[in-house]
Amino acid sequence: MSQQHENVVEEFKFVWNRLRANLSTEDSKKVLTMTPQRKSRWFGRQQETTPPPTALYVTLTQMETIVEDLRRLAELVVMGENAVTAGEKQKPVEKNQDIPKDEEEELDLTTMLQYHAQLFDLFIEEHVLSYMVDLVLGTLFSSSATAKLLPPLPVATQAIQSISILIQNVSQVTSLYLLLSSDTINRLSQELPLDDYLAAERYLQLQHLDSSLTFASPALTDFATHFVTLLKSLAMRVTPETLQFFVQYPAEDRPALQFPLYDRALEFCAAHHDSFVRTTALNICLNVLRLTTVDEPAHETSDPPALPVGVLHTSYLPFSDRLLIAQYACLPRRVEPLIAPIFTKLAERWNALEEHLREIPPESSDSHAKASLVKHQVKVDRWLSQWRNQADQLHDELLFLQDVFQVGLTSLNEQLIEMMLATFVYPLQLQPLLLYCKCVESPDNTNECDIPSALWAPAQAALFTIAACFHFLEHPALLKLLWVAFFHPLSPDSTSVPTIRAQLQVESVNEAGRPCLRMDSPLTVNLNSRETYPFGSRFTNAELPDVSAEEACVFVLAPALQQVLAFRGDDLALLAKTKPNPYRQAWLTCLQPSTSQFSMTLRHLAIGTLNAAVQALPVSLVSSILLGTDLQQFHDDMPIDERDLDSTAAHIDDRGLGSSNVYQSRHALTKTRGVGTDHMGVVVSRLATSVVYQSPGQQQIYDATAAHALIYLVYTNPQALKLAAQSIDSVWRHAAHASCRSAALLRDCPTLRGAPSIQDPRYDDKLATALMDMVVYGTGDFPQFQPGLADFLMQSTSEPYPSCTLAVWSCGTFPDLIEQIGKQFRKAAFKNDEQKLLEEKRTNLLYIWQLDAFASLLRDLSATQGVALRSVSQLTSLVRLDDGTFANKDFSSIQRKRQAFATLSPKALDTLFCEDAVTVLPEIGSTIDIVGALAVPCVCEAPPKSALPIAEGVSWLSLYLVPQDSSLLFVQQDMKLLMACPLERVWIVGDPEKPADDSSARKLLLQYTWIDTSPPPLFLFDNAVPKPEIVEQYFSKMQLNTSTCIVWFENQTIADSAMSLLIRAIFMARSTRGERIQRFFSP
């Protein structure tokens, strides 16, 4: 066994000697042959002579052996380290368990530990680590006068990988100290010449005439990836004990802290690096920053544990070290390379989204051809797939930004917010909206379809990215300032916004009087508070005599927005420094009714942006700012005689309002700053009209997301709630009236069976009302047109009549917003004209029923000032209970987890299901006069266990089938009524079976369809009594149950006569029911 352990040491020596020998031969000093410099002619132009290279690769004839030796050396050292650690752990176990000692095994264990420990000793004594670093840096070779000599990339990559393996897997504390203490690792992280490797790689590619000259080198990318992985391994080893090896503390010759590992990681955060390299480098920087945010405990409960063998002692960094690192990392010159690449990538993602929106597949000119529709659909699907990919990449970059915010350093977050506002929010999210708004409101713009894509595509990309920010960013201070910049009635006036230059302040004092770092306080992370950060206003030094320009923190936009956020209607001086928010007006412009495709997309995105914002912020902040209650309070506090004073009649106030400047008086300010404007009315009315809108295909659509945004804004404000209820009532009336008018479109459908003659003066009305009935209840001559509107309803209770429930608002998610963009570009499957008209009508009516439920809900809430909603925890997964209150329900469906449900209005329920609206049926057993009536003799089978007055033992009944006064009567031979049911609920079907040859009798199938589970006596269900389909634990599906009655006739002639008679009667009865629905839509 000892011979085996000795062989490991000998192998290490052999591999080490062979590596040095292969790298010290004459071949290793040869440089890759330099081709003669020549001039080439590309596309008829003379190319300049290729400049001499600044770096070259050396030629290594034994390169594969060198790579293997580098790998094996690291493997042997790690194997020895693991063996020593395992052996040291084994000794205490044997001692504690009093295991009998085997002298031979003990000797073998001791020998093994000695030999494996010797491996690391040899590694240190022979300076193998320094040799590997010299190899990677190129100092192992004697560079020429014109170019630096470097090892080939496979060798350099393996050397980096071997060092990384050592750092990751070394398990002895002393071993790690020895690796880090020589400053060799710091030298590698500081001096690795990536630019020289790039120059050498470019020159190598130029030697191949077939190269594309793109200089894309997978080998160089792999080399950079392994180097960043090494930096990550080092960062994971930063502890209080090892920090001394990574930083250089201030000294006489070094006034500031130096942190080579952090500086080198910052270089790889640049936007041009590979995604993996960027992510790893950013994680390194964030891990270092997180070390500063973990405070040491105020009191130690016990002495720290003794340092165990082979395990690093982990504890809190001392405050002095945390302060030095925070000051070092939060300097503006280091913050910029950390976060500027994120905004660069966000700008790239914004540009990609904007370009992709311009590439929306145009509609084909032959939109009615099936082949054209299929091609268009394929293009849309491909476009939508690429759109999802672009949105996912935007999501990834925003998550990077959120990771930086979560570090919690106030000094870092202040600079991050200011940079985001200056480089991303204002130029790419707000300004495009303003340009689009100016174009729409321009008097030269007579047709919105003529607006170029260079204006509407940037506006769409801006709204989409704003919505993404509210969905994925969680930092309270940033979200509040974004909300102010976009939705506040006031905006900072650029002519009065000062520039604040402040000295970096990372240190503060806590409540106990102890020094601490400036971390996010409860006020800054409290969404309900209007405080964010001071942004240098508390530490301002206008001259900054001891601070260089690169170390000064500059704030412009963030403090100005913070002042607007803090405005509560009592600061006239602040009002003088603001102006009406043009970006809010641009957002309102996007909500204007429109039928063009790009305007519809803007409307969806504007609603999606607001919906994302209201989900991210508390209602107390959202409602007061968007509805302008602060400005309204300022207006109400003014004397009545001053509210309507024109600004031209106002005098100049020379009191200065806290400064030596001369400002306009309060009278003029109220006019120019929008004080007195009905902000609440404008916002509520725009949102109300957005709840139901008209698509480019003249189809009415209910927007549950807009309904959620509206209810969220108004439910805590009684005045706004009342206004919203009135607005939605008005919208419902207009939508319902438009739906009635659109019934004329159904007249293009073929004549239904049973319809009166086209010469009948009431032909149009009867056809339209009958089709209205078919659309609602889903039965008729179009078997493919299923289901009806009633099948979309859900039932929560059945007394005294069905309480039908519909989803009235939905808390949309970011994937929902993505799909909404692509949904409007999709076309419906190719259908014939009749089916298309009927389906559009059904879709329109479904949204109007949803609007009816929403309007009914708002009316009830307005009557109680929204008290019912204030008692729930959140406005999601809500169900309205029978007593009018609300409760959160845990739905199983993912979609319903974000929805709220309300019942239809009592008037709508009466129209759909109330029995009082049906013609009064005659009583069973009463005498029926059928003289002059159209009666058809028939035979029906007596149902088993029936309550009908049927003689015992009678199995077949001879009856008269009589349609009379919108009722279907079955009369016995003695003129006694056996059964009656409403004709509007009956349909007739021909005999589906082939008639028997030996009999002339023919049968017809009468179907009775209604919501109850107790059909008329002669009608039977095919199987058991249907049970309601449970949709959720609180809902069952509203379903129309169908039962069947088989009626026999003497011959085919009588059966045909009965069928014709019933079809006409059923048509007229359903037309009457449809007319009742139309009256509901025409209040």
SULZI-V35186 format. One line per field, one symbol per residue. ss: DSSP state (~ for helix, > for strand, _ for the rest). phi: phi as a letter, one per 40 degrees, with the letter a starting at -180 (. if undefined). burial: I if it has 9 or more other ideal C-beta (glycine too) atoms within 8 Angstrom, else O. Layout:
ss->???
phi->???
burial->???
//
This chain:
ss->_~~~~~~~~~~~~~~~~~~~~~~___~~~_>_________>>__>>________>>>>____~~~~~~~~~~~~~~~~~~~~~~~~~~~~~~~~~~______~~~~~~~~~~~~~~~~~~~~~~~__~~~~~~~~~~__________>>>__~~~~~~~~~~~~~~~~~___~~~~~~~~~__~~~~~~~~__~~~~~~~~~~~~~___________~~~~~~~~~~~~~~~~~~~______~~~~>>__>__>___>>~~~~~~~~_______~~~~~~~~~~~~~~~~~~~_________________________~~~~~~~~~~~__~~~~~~~~~~~~~~~~~~~~~~~~~~~___________~~~~~~~~~~~~~~~~~~~~~~~~~~~~~~~~~~~~___>~~~~~~~~~~~~~~~~~~~~~~~~~~~~~~~_______~~~__~~~~~~~~~~~~~~~~~~~~___~~~~~~~~~~~~__>>>_______>>>>___>>>_____>>>_>____________________>________~~~>>>>_~~~~~~~~~~_____~~~~~_>>>_~~~~~~~~~______~~~~~~~~~~~~~~~~~~~~__~~~~~~~~__~~~~~~~~~__~~~____~~~__>>__~~~____>>_~~~~~~~______~~~~~~~~~~~~~>>>_____>>>_~~~~~~~~~~~___~~~~~~~~~~~~~~~~~~~~~~~~~~~~~~~______________~~~~~~~~~~~~~~~___________~~~~_>>________>>>>>>>___~~~~~~~~~~_________~~~~~~~~~~~~~~~~~~~~~~~~~~~~~~~___~~~~_______>>>_____>>>_______~~~>>>>>__~~~~~~~~_~~~_________>_______>>>>>>>______________>>>>>>>>>__>>>>>>___>>>>>>>~~~>>>>____________>>>>>>>>>_________>_________>_____>>___>>>>>>>>>__~~~~~~~~~~~~~~~~~~~~~~~~~~~~~___
phi->.ccccccccccdcccccccccccbccccccbddccccacbbbfgbcccccccccabcccbcbcccccccccccccccccccccccccccccccccccfcdcbdcccccccccccccccccccdcccfccccccccccgccbccccbaccbcdddccccccccccccccbcbcdcccdcccccgcccccccbdccccccccccccccccccccgcfcbcccccccccccccccccccccbdcbdccbbbcdaccacbcbbdcccccccccdcccddcccccccccccccccccccccccbccacccccccgbccbaccccccccccccccccdcbccccbdcccccccccccccccccccddcccccccccccccccccccccccccccccccccdccccdccccccdgcccccdccccccccbbcccbbbcdccccccccccccccbcccccccbccccccccccccccccbcbcdccccccccccbccbbdcccbccbbbbccbbbabcccgccaccbccdcccccccccbbcfgccbcbccfcbbcccbccbbbcccccccccccbgbbcccdccbadccccccccccccdabccccccccdccccccccccccbccccccccccgccccccccccdccbcbcccccccccccgfgaccbbcccccccccbgcgcccccccccccccccbbbcdcgbcbcbccccccccccbccbdccccccccccdccccccccccccccccccccccccgcccccccbcccccccccdcccccgbicbcccbcccccccbbbabbcadccbbcbabccbcdcccccccccccbcdcbccccccccccccccdcccccccccccccccccbfgcccccccacbfcbccccgcbacbccccccccbbbbacccdccccccbcccccdcccccgccbcbcgccbbcabbccccfccccbccgcbbbcbbcbcafgbbbbbcccgcccaaacccbbbbbcccccccccaccbbbbcbbbaccbbcddccbccbcccbccccacbbbccbccbbbbcbbbcaccccccccccccccccccccccccccccccbc
burial->OOOOIIOIIOIIIOIIOIIIOIIOIOIIIOIIOOOOOOOOOOOOOOOOOOOOIOIIIIIIOIIOIIIOIIIIIIIIIIIIIIIIIOIIIIIOOIOOOOOOOOOOOIOIIOIIIIIIIIIIOIIIOOOIIIIIIIIIIIOIIOOIOOIIIIIIIIIIIIIIIIIIIIIOIIOIIOIIIIIIOIOIIIIIIIOIIOOIIIIIIIIIIIOOOOOOOOOOIOIIIIIIIIIIIIIIIIIOIIIIOIIOIIIOOOOOOIOOIOIIIIIIIIIIIIOOIOOOIIIIIIIIIIIIIIIIIOIIOOOOOOOOOOOOOIOIIOOOIOIOIIIIIIIIIIIIOIIIIIIIIIIIIIIIIIOIIIIIIOOOIOOIOOIOOOOIIIIIIOIIOOIIOIIIOIIOIIIOIIIIIIIIIOIIIIIIIIIIIIIIIIIIIIIIIIIIIIIIIOIIOOOOIOOIOOIOOOIIIIIIIIIIIIIIIIIIIOIIIIIIIIIIIIIIIIIIIOOOIOOIIIIIIIOOOOOOOOOIIIIOOOOIOIIOOOOIIOIIIOIIIOOIOOIOOOIIIIIIIIIIIIIIIOIOIOOOIIIIIIIIIIIIIIIIIIIIOOOIIIIIIIIIIIIIIIIIIIIIIOIOIIIIIIIIIIIIIIIOOIOOOIIOIOIOOIOOIOOIIOOOOOIIIIIIIIIIIIIIIOIIOIIIIIIIIIIIIOIOOOIIIIIIIIIIIIIIIIIOIOOIIIIIIOIIIIIIIOIIIIIIOIIOOIOOIOOIOIIOOOOOOOIOOIIIIIIIIIIIIIOIOIOOIOOIIIIOIIIIOOOOIIIIIIIIIIIIOIOIIIOIIIOIIOOOOOOOOIIIIIIIIIIIIIIIIIIIIIIIIIIIIIOIOIOIIOOIOOIIIIIIOOOOOIOIIOIOOOOIIIIIIIIIIOOIIIIIIIOOOIOOIIOIOOOIOIOOOOIIIIIIOIIOOOOIOIOOOOOOIOIIIIIOOIIIIIIIOOIIIIIIIIIIOIIIOOIOOOOOOOOOOIIIIIIIIOIOOOIIIIIIIOOOOOOOOOOIOOIIIIIIIOIIIIIIIOIOOIIOIIIOIIIIIIIIIIIIIIIIIIOIIOO
//
